[in-house]
Amino acid sequence: MPEVKNFDCVIIGGGMIGAASALALAQLGLTIAIVEKTPPEEFSSSQPLDLRVSAISIASENLLTQLDAWQQIKQWRVCPYQRLSVWEQEYAYTEFNAQDIQQSHLGHIVENRLIQLSLWQQIVKHNNITLFCPQTLTSFTQNENNVEVELDKITLNAKLLIAADGANSKVRSLANIGITGWDYQQSAMLIKVKTQLPQQNITWQQFLPTGPVAMLPMPTVVISKQNNAEQNSLNQDKSENIYQGNASLVWYHQKNEIKRLSSLSNSQLQQKILQTFPKRLGDIFVENKASFPLTRRHANQYQQGRVLLLGDAAHTINPLAGQGVNLGFKDVLALQTIIAEAIGNGLCWSDINVLAGYEQKRRTDNLLMMSAMDGFYTAFSHPSSLLKALRNSALFISNKIPLVKERVLKHACGID
């Protein structure tokens, strides 16, 4: 007989959204189990920057602060940005500034692993959270009042099962929850580079006929002896340049072209970037790269009885505006709020009608953001010269109307 352990909530997936969910619900006094295959790697200040990063909004920063994780993340390394810009033609260049909404910054570029690691460091401080790692979900069975979750030689009994196991969610599949979505015709390449320019305070995106190119500023890294030797090696290759900063570049293109670009050596890719990206990028040195297809997925429902989907398990979005993980953190906050209100009102927080409030609170907002990004993507990828004139005119006009810019910016930052 497998060992049986009882919890209020079992969370499948200990990534950024799963770990944040655990802390958010533990703060309400619930007992939590997290099931995860792989723990995050420990941090060292001399580690190279990761390829996988997120643009953390002010709203997400506030949640991470509430969970006592942001304080540590800031001590490690983050890159704040005060401005973001978008353009196709130079005359339609549109820039958003934190000063427009009376904020010190619009967000931070942070490595995903560091967010997860900081959340895990808080998790181990909570007596009401238990980590099952390395472990994987085998199956689960719903009953009227509980969910029985089967792991390897362990059964977890809970009132709520949360799927935070990503876009290819096994929980979603086992629950027979369908998805609506499609694959876009493009892929994206992430490219980590050193820059001749020092750390910048702006993110930008230019739309080219072949797809957007974007730049996210990255934090500086403490130079160890080994890193210093690598830096000297870089500067020997181009003695006239001193690479002062770091950046994450995003290059959207047709799938076959991204595949071809991925096959290039770093030095060959470097030349292609210098030929294609705006001159404001300055000189660069390619360090690492990876690519992924662009997809949209939206679960047909976020709830099935005592099973809830959060984050990428519920929705994946076009990454144009970097809203993916921020929508996931909004899911976390919404679920915490729903359960806290039920507890405060003397209701049974695990009643499936109470839990239904989570989907009611989040589905429309997620769908609106997904549709907005699709509309933006479609409008800027269409080759029509008339549409090109219209979209550039729209950018030009919006740049001249402060109220429009302020409204868009507040929504993107999650503070409206």
ChimeraX attribute file (.defattr): number of C-alpha atoms within 10 A of each C-alpha:
attribute: neighborCount
match mode: 1-to-1
recipient: residues
	/A:1	6
	/A:2	11
	/A:3	10
	/A:4	13
	/A:5	13
	/A:6	15
	/A:7	18
	/A:8	21
	/A:9	26
	/A:10	27
	/A:11	26
	/A:12	27
	/A:13	25
	/A:14	28
	/A:15	24
	/A:16	22
	/A:17	28
	/A:18	28
	/A:19	25
	/A:20	26
	/A:21	28
	/A:22	30
	/A:23	27
	/A:24	21
	/A:25	23
	/A:26	21
	/A:27	16
	/A:28	13
	/A:29	13
	/A:30	16
	/A:31	20
	/A:32	24
	/A:33	25
	/A:34	24
	/A:35	22
	/A:36	21
	/A:37	13
	/A:38	13
	/A:39	15
	/A:40	15
	/A:41	10
	/A:42	10
	/A:43	12
	/A:44	9
	/A:45	12
	/A:46	13
	/A:47	13
	/A:48	12
	/A:49	22
	/A:50	14
	/A:51	20
	/A:52	14
	/A:53	20
	/A:54	20
	/A:55	25
	/A:56	27
	/A:57	24
	/A:58	20
	/A:59	23
	/A:60	25
	/A:61	19
	/A:62	14
	/A:63	19
	/A:64	22
	/A:65	14
	/A:66	14
	/A:67	21
	/A:68	16
	/A:69	24
	/A:70	20
	/A:71	14
	/A:72	17
	/A:73	20
	/A:74	15
	/A:75	8
	/A:76	15
	/A:77	20
	/A:78	19
	/A:79	22
	/A:80	24
	/A:81	23
	/A:82	18
	/A:83	19
	/A:84	20
	/A:85	15
	/A:86	19
	/A:87	20
	/A:88	19
	/A:89	17
	/A:90	11
	/A:91	11
	/A:92	18
	/A:93	15
	/A:94	20
	/A:95	17
	/A:96	21
	/A:97	20
	/A:98	19
	/A:99	13
	/A:100	16
	/A:101	17
	/A:102	9
	/A:103	13
	/A:104	13
	/A:105	18
	/A:106	26
	/A:107	25
	/A:108	26
	/A:109	22
	/A:110	25
	/A:111	22
	/A:112	19
	/A:113	21
	/A:114	25
	/A:115	25
	/A:116	22
	/A:117	23
	/A:118	24
	/A:119	28
	/A:120	22
	/A:121	13
	/A:122	16
	/A:123	22
	/A:124	12
	/A:125	9
	/A:126	15
	/A:127	10
	/A:128	19
	/A:129	22
	/A:130	17
	/A:131	17
	/A:132	16
	/A:133	13
	/A:134	10
	/A:135	17
	/A:136	17
	/A:137	17
	/A:138	14
	/A:139	15
	/A:140	17
	/A:141	12
	/A:142	19
	/A:143	10
	/A:144	9
	/A:145	13
	/A:146	19
	/A:147	22
	/A:148	21
	/A:149	21
	/A:150	18
	/A:151	18
	/A:152	12
	/A:153	10
	/A:154	15
	/A:155	20
	/A:156	20
	/A:157	23
	/A:158	24
	/A:159	22
	/A:160	26
	/A:161	26
	/A:162	23
	/A:163	26
	/A:164	30
	/A:165	25
	/A:166	22
	/A:167	18
	/A:168	12
	/A:169	18
	/A:170	19
	/A:171	25
	/A:172	27
	/A:173	12
	/A:174	12
	/A:175	18
	/A:176	10
	/A:177	16
	/A:178	12
	/A:179	17
	/A:180	10
	/A:181	14
	/A:182	11
	/A:183	12
	/A:184	15
	/A:185	12
	/A:186	18
	/A:187	21
	/A:188	24
	/A:189	21
	/A:190	21
	/A:191	24
	/A:192	24
	/A:193	25
	/A:194	23
	/A:195	24
	/A:196	17
	/A:197	18
	/A:198	16
	/A:199	19
	/A:200	19
	/A:201	17
	/A:202	19
	/A:203	24
	/A:204	18
	/A:205	22
	/A:206	18
	/A:207	17
	/A:208	17
	/A:209	12
	/A:210	14
	/A:211	18
	/A:212	22
	/A:213	22
	/A:214	21
	/A:215	21
	/A:216	24
	/A:217	27
	/A:218	30
	/A:219	20
	/A:220	17
	/A:221	17
	/A:222	14
	/A:223	15
	/A:224	12
	/A:225	10
	/A:226	9
	/A:227	15
	/A:228	12
	/A:229	12
	/A:230	13
	/A:231	16
	/A:232	14
	/A:233	12
	/A:234	16
	/A:235	15
	/A:236	12
	/A:237	10
	/A:238	12
	/A:239	10
	/A:240	8
	/A:241	15
	/A:242	19
	/A:243	20
	/A:244	15
	/A:245	19
	/A:246	26
	/A:247	28
	/A:248	25
	/A:249	27
	/A:250	22
	/A:251	22
	/A:252	25
	/A:253	21
	/A:254	16
	/A:255	19
	/A:256	12
	/A:257	15
	/A:258	20
	/A:259	17
	/A:260	10
	/A:261	19
	/A:262	17
	/A:263	11
	/A:264	12
	/A:265	11
	/A:266	18
	/A:267	12
	/A:268	12
	/A:269	18
	/A:270	19
	/A:271	14
	/A:272	13
	/A:273	20
	/A:274	15
	/A:275	10
	/A:276	12
	/A:277	19
	/A:278	14
	/A:279	9
	/A:280	7
	/A:281	17
	/A:282	11
	/A:283	18
	/A:284	23
	/A:285	23
	/A:286	21
	/A:287	16
	/A:288	15
	/A:289	18
	/A:290	15
	/A:291	18
	/A:292	14
	/A:293	15
	/A:294	18
	/A:295	17
	/A:296	18
	/A:297	21
	/A:298	22
	/A:299	20
	/A:300	14
	/A:301	15
	/A:302	23
	/A:303	23
	/A:304	17
	/A:305	20
	/A:306	23
	/A:307	21
	/A:308	25
	/A:309	26
	/A:310	28
	/A:311	24
	/A:312	23
	/A:313	27
	/A:314	29
	/A:315	26
	/A:316	24
	/A:317	25
	/A:318	22
	/A:319	18
	/A:320	17
	/A:321	13
	/A:322	17
	/A:323	22
	/A:324	22
	/A:325	22
	/A:326	23
	/A:327	27
	/A:328	27
	/A:329	25
	/A:330	22
	/A:331	24
	/A:332	26
	/A:333	19
	/A:334	18
	/A:335	24
	/A:336	20
	/A:337	18
	/A:338	17
	/A:339	22
	/A:340	18
	/A:341	14
	/A:342	16
	/A:343	14
	/A:344	9
	/A:345	10
	/A:346	9
	/A:347	13
	/A:348	13
	/A:349	19
	/A:350	20
	/A:351	16
	/A:352	18
	/A:353	12
	/A:354	15
	/A:355	23
	/A:356	19
	/A:357	16
	/A:358	24
	/A:359	18
	/A:360	12
	/A:361	16
	/A:362	19
	/A:363	18
	/A:364	11
	/A:365	13
	/A:366	22
	/A:367	14
	/A:368	11
	/A:369	19
	/A:370	23
	/A:371	14
	/A:372	13
	/A:373	19
	/A:374	18
	/A:375	12
	/A:376	15
	/A:377	18
	/A:378	11
	/A:379	15
	/A:380	20
	/A:381	17
	/A:382	13
	/A:383	12
	/A:384	11
	/A:385	9
	/A:386	9
	/A:387	14
	/A:388	18
	/A:389	11
	/A:390	13
	/A:391	19
	/A:392	20
	/A:393	15
	/A:394	12
	/A:395	19
	/A:396	18
	/A:397	14
	/A:398	17
	/A:399	17
	/A:400	11
	/A:401	10
	/A:402	13
	/A:403	12
	/A:404	12
	/A:405	18
	/A:406	19
	/A:407	14
	/A:408	15
	/A:409	20
	/A:410	18
	/A:411	12
	/A:412	20
	/A:413	21
	/A:414	16
	/A:415	13
	/A:416	11
